[in-house]
Amino acid sequence: MFGSKRSQLFRIRNLDGQRYRRELAEWLYQGLSLLDERCRRLLLALYFDAEQPSYAQIADHLKIPIGSVGPTRARCLEQMRQSLHTAESPVSVHRLHPLL
């Protein structure tokens, strides 16, 4: 009996976690869609590329100076943060990422 309640509680928590992750993914997609192409491509390369490219690889791929990757990233994250602050969101901006 205890095992079944524990199992049920785990499933409920897991569903809540899945729902949270799904809403978070939708919110991130919304935030990315509000950015210009340059910012969107940069953030996707930095945070969502499975190969985790270096700044040098990203700079080469996007044809931008390597020294501008970090500052551009900061501006793009700020732009996304501002956009998401005005949009209804299922999660707190600060829970999403400390930079946002």
KAURJO-V277438 format. One record per pair of residues at least 24 apart in sequence whose ideal C-beta (glycine too) atoms are under 6 Angstrom apart, sorted by the first residue. I is the first residue (numbers start at 1). J is the second residue. If there is no record, write none. Layout:
i:I j:J
i:I j:J
This chain:
i:23 j:90
i:24 j:91
i:27 j:89
i:31 j:80
i:31 j:83
i:31 j:84
i:34 j:83
i:35 j:80
i:39 j:76
i:42 j:72
i:42 j:76
i:43 j:76
